[in-house]
């Protein structure tokens, strides 16, 4: 049996990334791949 980890920010999506700064496991939506940090550490993305 496999347990899926959910995003520590939204608690809804599958977590696939780990923040290099704080270690949170987060989904693609809450991960800033450019600097390897979660939204909480890097701040929200701007378009």
Contact map, one row per residue, 1 for C-alpha under 8 A:
11100000000000000000000000000000000000000000000
11110000000000000000000000000000000000000000000
11111000000000000000000000000000000000000000000
01111100000001000000000000000000000000000000000
00111110000001100000000010000000000000000000000
00011111001111100000000011100000000000000000000
00001111111111100000000011100000000000000000000
00000111111000100000000111000000000000000000000
00000011111000000000000001000100000000000000000
00000011111110000000000000000000000000000000000
00000111111110000000000000000000000000000000000
00000110011111000000000000000000000000000000000
00000110011111100000000000100000000000000000000
00011110000111110000000001100000000000000000000
00001111000011111000000011110000000000000000000
00000000000001111100000011110000000000000000000
00000000000000111110000011110010000000000000000
00000000000000011111001111000000000111000000000
00000000000000001111111111000010000111000000000
00000000000000000111111000000000000110000000000
00000000000000000011111000000000000110001000000
00000000000000000011111100000000000010001000000
00000000000000000111111110000000000000000000000
00000001000000000110011111000000000001000000000
00001111000000111110001111100000000000000000000
00000111100001111110000111111110000001000000000
00000110000011111000000011111110000000000000000
00000000000000111000000001111111000000000000000
00000000000000000000000001111110000000000000000
00000000100000000000000001111111000001100000000
00000000000000001010000001111111100111100000000
00000000000000000000000000010111111111100100100
00000000000000000000000000000011111110000000000
00000000000000000000000000000001111100000000000
00000000000000000000000000000001111110000100000
00000000000000000111100000000011111111000000000
00000000000000000111110000000011101111101100000
00000000000000000110000101000111000111111110000
00000000000000000000000000000111000011111111100
00000000000000000000000000000000000001111111000
00000000000000000000110000000000000011111110000
00000000000000000000000000000001001011111111000
00000000000000000000000000000000000001111111100
00000000000000000000000000000000000000110111110
00000000000000000000000000000001000000100011111
00000000000000000000000000000000000000000001111
00000000000000000000000000000000000000000000111
